[in-house]
Amino acid sequence: MKLYLKTFLLVGSCLGVITHFVTRESMPWWPDTVVMGATFGTMATLGMFQHRRTNRLLWNALKTTFRRS
């Protein structure tokens, strides 16, 4: 759980600040930049969760395949 929280906070804050300064006209800090940061953080956390889940499923399938051989 700590890893997901760290990912959310790190990616959300970094990409929120980057999008604040990169856009043609600076976005207001609230709510635009905060919402963008929360969205990026959520997407990064969900992507990380899915990646770890997929790795576990593939590893279990590989172990099962080699045990049957």
OpenMM code with the backbone's topology and positions (N, CA, C; nanometers):
from openmm import Vec3, app, unit

residues = "MET LYS LEU TYR LEU LYS THR PHE LEU LEU VAL GLY SER CYS LEU GLY VAL ILE THR HIS PHE VAL THR ARG GLU SER MET PRO TRP TRP PRO ASP THR VAL VAL MET GLY ALA THR PHE GLY THR MET ALA THR LEU GLY MET PHE GLN HIS ARG ARG THR ASN ARG LEU LEU TRP ASN ALA LEU LYS THR THR PHE ARG ARG SER".split()
positions = [
    Vec3(0.0820, -0.1194, 0.0000),
    Vec3(0.0000, 0.0000, 0.0000),
    Vec3(0.0863, 0.1256, 0.0000),
    Vec3(0.1995, 0.1199, 0.0727),
    Vec3(0.2878, 0.2358, 0.0773),
    Vec3(0.3442, 0.2684, -0.0610),
    Vec3(0.3736, 0.1629, -0.1389),
    Vec3(0.4295, 0.1837, -0.2716),
    Vec3(0.3306, 0.2557, -0.3627),
    Vec3(0.2031, 0.2176, -0.3548),
    Vec3(0.1016, 0.2821, -0.4371),
    Vec3(0.0796, 0.4274, -0.3952),
    Vec3(0.0831, 0.4523, -0.2662),
    Vec3(0.0665, 0.5889, -0.2168),
    Vec3(0.1840, 0.6769, -0.2590),
    Vec3(0.3053, 0.6232, -0.2495),
    Vec3(0.4232, 0.6987, -0.2933),
    Vec3(0.4165, 0.7281, -0.4431),
    Vec3(0.3730, 0.6290, -0.5215),
    Vec3(0.3594, 0.6490, -0.6659),
    Vec3(0.2580, 0.7581, -0.6954),
    Vec3(0.1439, 0.7523, -0.6297),
    Vec3(0.0400, 0.8530, -0.6515),
    Vec3(0.0911, 0.9928, -0.6179),
    Vec3(0.1530, 1.0076, -0.5020),
    Vec3(0.1994, 1.1396, -0.4592),
    Vec3(0.3126, 1.1919, -0.5470),
    Vec3(0.4079, 1.1061, -0.5808),
    Vec3(0.5222, 1.1502, -0.6609),
    Vec3(0.4800, 1.1874, -0.8027),
    Vec3(0.4121, 1.0972, -0.8705),
    Vec3(0.3715, 1.1232, -1.0091),
    Vec3(0.2681, 1.2347, -1.0148),
    Vec3(0.1727, 1.2333, -0.9238),
    Vec3(0.0685, 1.3363, -0.9243),
    Vec3(0.1236, 1.4752, -0.9035),
    Vec3(0.2124, 1.4895, -0.8058),
    Vec3(0.2665, 1.6234, -0.7802),
    Vec3(0.3614, 1.6685, -0.8908),
    Vec3(0.4480, 1.5795, -0.9377),
    Vec3(0.5432, 1.6180, -1.0436),
    Vec3(0.4715, 1.6552, -1.1733),
    Vec3(0.3836, 1.5690, -1.2198),
    Vec3(0.3164, 1.5974, -1.3461),
    Vec3(0.2156, 1.7109, -1.3339),
    Vec3(0.1572, 1.7289, -1.2169),
    Vec3(0.0686, 1.8439, -1.1960),
    Vec3(0.1438, 1.9754, -1.2084),
    Vec3(0.2609, 1.9835, -1.1462),
    Vec3(0.3427, 2.1054, -1.1548),
    Vec3(0.3952, 2.1255, -1.2968),
    Vec3(0.4367, 2.0171, -1.3622),
    Vec3(0.4867, 2.0289, -1.4999),
    Vec3(0.3772, 2.0805, -1.5926),
    Vec3(0.2560, 2.0258, -1.5820),
    Vec3(0.1486, 2.0734, -1.6696),
    Vec3(0.1089, 2.2171, -1.6369),
    Vec3(0.1283, 2.2590, -1.5141),
    Vec3(0.0978, 2.3971, -1.4771),
    Vec3(0.1870, 2.4944, -1.5533),
    Vec3(0.3149, 2.4608, -1.5673),
    Vec3(0.4097, 2.5525, -1.6303),
    Vec3(0.4250, 2.5313, -1.7805),
    Vec3(0.3906, 2.4143, -1.8319),
    Vec3(0.4126, 2.3836, -1.9733),
    Vec3(0.3020, 2.4373, -2.0632),
    Vec3(0.1813, 2.4478, -2.0114),
    Vec3(0.0705, 2.4940, -2.0947),
    Vec3(0.0933, 2.6366, -2.1437),
    Vec3(0.0298, 2.6683, -2.2543),
    Vec3(0.0472, 2.7996, -2.3152),
    Vec3(0.0142, 2.9120, -2.2169),
    Vec3(-0.0985, 2.9011, -2.1520),
    Vec3(-0.1365, 2.9958, -2.0469),
    Vec3(-0.1353, 2.9189, -1.9154),
    Vec3(-0.0690, 2.9721, -1.8142),
    Vec3(-0.0601, 2.9010, -1.6869),
    Vec3(-0.1986, 2.8722, -1.6301),
    Vec3(-0.2177, 2.7489, -1.5882),
    Vec3(-0.3452, 2.7103, -1.5285),
    Vec3(-0.3494, 2.7620, -1.3848),
    Vec3(-0.4676, 2.7908, -1.3339),
    Vec3(-0.4756, 2.8241, -1.1919),
    Vec3(-0.4425, 2.7004, -1.1082),
    Vec3(-0.3821, 2.7243, -0.9906),
    Vec3(-0.3427, 2.6115, -0.9073),
    Vec3(-0.4633, 2.5292, -0.8643),
    Vec3(-0.5685, 2.5980, -0.8279),
    Vec3(-0.6887, 2.5259, -0.7886),
    Vec3(-0.7998, 2.5628, -0.8822),
    Vec3(-0.8722, 2.4800, -0.9397),
    Vec3(-0.8738, 2.3354, -0.9303),
    Vec3(-0.7990, 2.2676, -1.0444),
    Vec3(-0.7591, 2.3421, -1.1476),
    Vec3(-0.7063, 2.2787, -1.2688),
    Vec3(-0.5803, 2.1964, -1.2444),
    Vec3(-0.4797, 2.2552, -1.1831),
    Vec3(-0.3542, 2.1846, -1.1631),
    Vec3(-0.3717, 2.0679, -1.0671),
    Vec3(-0.4504, 2.0853, -0.9638),
    Vec3(-0.4730, 1.9786, -0.8665),
    Vec3(-0.5470, 1.8620, -0.9310),
    Vec3(-0.6458, 1.8920, -1.0127),
    Vec3(-0.7216, 1.7863, -1.0795),
    Vec3(-0.6327, 1.7114, -1.1788),
    Vec3(-0.5484, 1.7838, -1.2526),
    Vec3(-0.4564, 1.7182, -1.3461),
    Vec3(-0.3585, 1.6288, -1.2704),
    Vec3(-0.3057, 1.6764, -1.1596),
    Vec3(-0.2136, 1.5961, -1.0797),
    Vec3(-0.2806, 1.4715, -1.0237),
    Vec3(-0.4029, 1.4865, -0.9744),
    Vec3(-0.4752, 1.3705, -0.9210),
    Vec3(-0.5050, 1.2688, -1.0310),
    Vec3(-0.5371, 1.3167, -1.1496),
    Vec3(-0.5648, 1.2269, -1.2613),
    Vec3(-0.4391, 1.1502, -1.3010),
    Vec3(-0.3276, 1.2212, -1.3178),
    Vec3(-0.2013, 1.1547, -1.3526),
    Vec3(-0.1592, 1.0564, -1.2442),
    Vec3(-0.1731, 1.0942, -1.1187),
    Vec3(-0.1369, 1.0056, -1.0092),
    Vec3(-0.2226, 0.8799, -1.0058),
    Vec3(-0.3516, 0.8954, -1.0296),
    Vec3(-0.4414, 0.7798, -1.0317),
    Vec3(-0.4078, 0.6860, -1.1466),
    Vec3(-0.3825, 0.7416, -1.2644),
    Vec3(-0.3482, 0.6582, -1.3793),
    Vec3(-0.2165, 0.5841, -1.3576),
    Vec3(-0.1177, 0.6501, -1.2984),
    Vec3(0.0101, 0.5848, -1.2709),
    Vec3(-0.0061, 0.4723, -1.1689),
    Vec3(-0.0863, 0.4959, -1.0668),
    Vec3(-0.1084, 0.3939, -0.9643),
    Vec3(-0.1832, 0.2739, -1.0217),
    Vec3(-0.2854, 0.2985, -1.1025),
    Vec3(-0.3585, 0.1881, -1.1651),
    Vec3(-0.2700, 0.1103, -1.2621),
    Vec3(-0.1866, 0.1804, -1.3374),
    Vec3(-0.0938, 0.1139, -1.4282),
    Vec3(0.0057, 0.0270, -1.3541),
    Vec3(0.0551, 0.0762, -1.2429),
    Vec3(0.1495, -0.0008, -1.1620),
    Vec3(0.0816, -0.1230, -1.1007),
    Vec3(-0.0396, -0.1073, -1.0527),
    Vec3(-0.1147, -0.2193, -0.9973),
    Vec3(-0.1348, -0.3275, -1.1029),
    Vec3(-0.1751, -0.2877, -1.2225),
    Vec3(-0.1996, -0.3845, -1.3302),
    Vec3(-0.0700, -0.4522, -1.3724),
    Vec3(0.0389, -0.3779, -1.3773),
    Vec3(0.1688, -0.4341, -1.4165),
    Vec3(0.2121, -0.5422, -1.3175),
    Vec3(0.2012, -0.5133, -1.1874),
    Vec3(0.2407, -0.6113, -1.0860),
    Vec3(0.1499, -0.7336, -1.0896),
    Vec3(0.0212, -0.7123, -1.1130),
    Vec3(-0.0738, -0.8239, -1.1201),
    Vec3(-0.0436, -0.9125, -1.2405),
    Vec3(-0.0148, -0.8512, -1.3542),
    Vec3(0.0157, -0.9266, -1.4755),
    Vec3(0.1434, -1.0078, -1.4575),
    Vec3(0.2453, -0.9482, -1.3967),
    Vec3(0.3692, -1.0216, -1.3723),
    Vec3(0.3442, -1.1440, -1.2854),
    Vec3(0.2630, -1.1291, -1.1818),
    Vec3(0.2329, -1.2409, -1.0925),
    Vec3(0.1591, -1.3510, -1.1679),
    Vec3(0.0618, -1.3136, -1.2508),
    Vec3(-0.0140, -1.4136, -1.3265),
    Vec3(0.0756, -1.4875, -1.4256),
    Vec3(0.1623, -1.4152, -1.4945),
    Vec3(0.2535, -1.4794, -1.5900),
    Vec3(0.3511, -1.5728, -1.5192),
    Vec3(0.4039, -1.5306, -1.4069),
    Vec3(0.4979, -1.6133, -1.3325),
    Vec3(0.4302, -1.7414, -1.2833),
    Vec3(0.3081, -1.7296, -1.2325),
    Vec3(0.2349, -1.8490, -1.1869),
    Vec3(0.2054, -1.9430, -1.3032),
    Vec3(0.1719, -1.8898, -1.4188),
    Vec3(0.1462, -1.9730, -1.5364),
    Vec3(0.2727, -2.0455, -1.5802),
    Vec3(0.3857, -1.9770, -1.5747),
    Vec3(0.5127, -2.0394, -1.6118),
    Vec3(0.5486, -2.1511, -1.5151),
    Vec3(0.5323, -2.1274, -1.3858),
    Vec3(0.5626, -2.2314, -1.2872),
    Vec3(0.4732, -2.3528, -1.3072),
    Vec3(0.3454, -2.3292, -1.3334),
    Vec3(0.2523, -2.4400, -1.3548),
    Vec3(0.2900, -2.5199, -1.4782),
    Vec3(0.3305, -2.4518, -1.5839),
    Vec3(0.3678, -2.5193, -1.7076),
    Vec3(0.4889, -2.6079, -1.6870),
    Vec3(0.5886, -2.5587, -1.6175),
    Vec3(0.7088, -2.6386, -1.5985),
    Vec3(0.6909, -2.7496, -1.4953),
    Vec3(0.5995, -2.7367, -1.4032),
    Vec3(0.5720, -2.8440, -1.3070),
    Vec3(0.5014, -2.9601, -1.3747),
    Vec3(0.4216, -2.9314, -1.4741),
    Vec3(0.3486, -3.0371, -1.5457),
    Vec3(0.4376, -3.1133, -1.6421),
    Vec3(0.5458, -3.0526, -1.6854),
    Vec3(0.6332, -3.1192, -1.7845),
    Vec3(0.7140, -3.2304, -1.7249),
] * unit.nanometer
topology = app.Topology()
chain = topology.addChain("A")
for resn in residues:
    res = topology.addResidue(resn, chain)
    for name in ("N", "CA", "C"):
        topology.addAtom(name, app.Element.getBySymbol(name[0]), res)
